[in-house]
């Protein structure tokens, strides 16, 4: 599973979600969905704009963690 760490990066940068939305050019609602992990996909152009605005790397925002179900079943992620 992919974990979104946008809230942590925003806190580190002392930036509000509204400010980031204005810099990136996307709505507060869409950025909030991303922050809470309620999205299934992120465009590279959006990720690029977020990283540019926050002066960070994609790995600062996105983190991989193995699902418990995958770990128990011994499945390898695709």
Buried (B, 14 or more C-beta within 10 A) or exposed (E): EEEBBBEEBBEEBEBEBEEBBEBBEBEBEBBBBBBEBEEEEBEEEBBEBBBEBBEBEEEBBBEEEEEEEEEEEEEEEE
